[in-house]
């Protein structure tokens, strides 16, 4: 079904896709991360990460606490911000059409940064967005606050941030929500 739509919209993309499938010896060119955030793997990088994880100061218990139950909010419960809600709903649909995005060679949004005055609904909106992705597409949900990341010892904050992104990549597709980083 999707292939017929792509064929109608742009036959060259489908032809290139078939040529890439037919040539097994040619390396496929892919973006650094797909629509769900999986990163490219380099040979030997897993061994380096395994060595590093043995020396980490971050306990497995702490990492487990980063993974939370998905929020219960929905877009219908978010008051106001109609334009932003529509954009976020479109992004949820876009993520659900990853096969079409691949065929059309379209990149999807990988990250968001919300800023504004306290109490304007940023967290509520992000949690509604996370609920949609978790319930519709099975994303995992990691939630941290600025106080979870900040440490007084030199180098610990950097290790926490590095490990946070490593865990998100390992558990892809994953929503990594960091709140209150002021």
N, C-alpha and C positions, 0 to 999 in steps of 0.2 A: 504494500500500500504506500509506504513512505517512498520506496524507490520510484513508483509511478509519479508521485508528486514532484520529486527531484528531477526526474526525466523531463517533465513538463516545464519546470522552472528553468533548469539549466542542464542540458544534456552533456555538456563538457565535463561537469563535475562527476557525473555518474560514469562516464567513459574513463576518466582518470582513475576513479575508484576501482573499476574493473581491471584496468591495466596494472595497478599496484597489487591487486589480489592475484593476478596471473603471473607476476614476476616475483617468485619467492626469494631469489638471490639478491634483489635490490632492497636496500634498507628503507624502511618507511620513515617519513619525516613526521614527527608528532610534536605537539606543544609540550612545554615543560610539565604541565599538569592538565588532566582532563577536567570535565565539568564537575567532577566530584572531589577534586583535589589530590589525586594520586600523583606522586612525583616520579620522575625518571629515576631508574636505578643504575648506578655505575658499578662495574665489576670491582669487587673488593670492598665496597662501601659498607656492606653488612658486617664484615669482619671488624672493620674499624669501629662501627657503632657498637658491636658486641663488647669489644675491649673497653670502650668508653663507659658503657653502662655498668660494668663491674665497679668502676671507681666513682660512680655518681654519688652525690650526697643526698639524693632524693629517694626516699623510701617507696617501695611498692604500695604501701598503705596510702601515702600521700597522692600518688598517681591515681590510685583507685578512687580517691575522694574527688578527683577532678571530673569523673564521669558521673553525671547526674541523671535523674529521671527526667524525661522530656517535660517541658512546661505544658500547662493545660490551656493557656490562652489561645484564642483564635483571632483571625483578622476581623471577624464580626464584632468582637469585644473591644477592639481598639477604637476609641472615640476620636473623630476628626482625622486629620492627616490623610485625606482621601487620595490625593495624588501619589503620595508615598506608598500607601497601601496597594494601590493599583500597580505601581512599579514592582513592588515586592511580590505580588501575586503573579505578575508576568514572569518574573525570574523563577518562581516555583514551577510554572509551566515549562519554561525554557529548560530547566534542569531535567524535567521529565521527558523531554524530547531530545535526549543526548544522541540517539542514532541519527535523527534528522540534522542536528547541529554538526555532526561529524561529516555527513554526506555533503552538507552545504559549506563545509569548511568554516564554520562560525565558531568563535570563541565565546564561552559563557563567562559571566561575572564570577570571580573567584573570592573576592573579599569586599567587605564594607567597613566604613568608618563613620559612625554616627557621633555627632557632637552637638551640644546645646546646653541650655540652662538646666539645672537640676529640676526634676519633676515634670519635664515636658513629654515624657512617654517613650523615650528611646529604648529603655530596657523592655518595656511592655511590648513594643513593636517587634523587637528582635526575638523575644520569646514566642510571639505569635508566628513569626517566620520560621523559627526552629521547630515549632510544633507541626507546621505544615510539612516540612522536609522529613521529620522523623516519622510522622504518621503515613505519609504518602510514599516515601521512597526508602525508608529504613535507615536513615542517617543516624549515626551515634551523636551524642550531645555531651560536649565538655564545657564546663562553666567554671571560670575562675574570676576572682576579683583582684584588683591591684595589690591588696594586702597579702594575697596568696603568693604573689610573685616577688614582691620586694623583700629583700633580706639585708641585714646590716653587714654581714661578712662579705669581704671582697670576692667577687667571682661567682657567688652562689646565685645571684639573680640571673646572670647570664646562663648558668647551667639549667636553671629552672625553665627559662624561656626556650632554650635549645631542646630540652626534654619535652616540653609542652608541644612543640611543633612536631617532634619525632613521634610522639604518641598519637597525635592527630593524623599524621601520614600513615602510621601503622594501622590505624582503625578507620581508614577511609572507606566509604564516604563519612565524613565527620564534620560537625559544626563545632568550631572552637570559639567560644564566647568569652571575651575578657571585658569585664565591667569595672567601672570606677578606677580608671587609670589616670587620675588627676593628681 
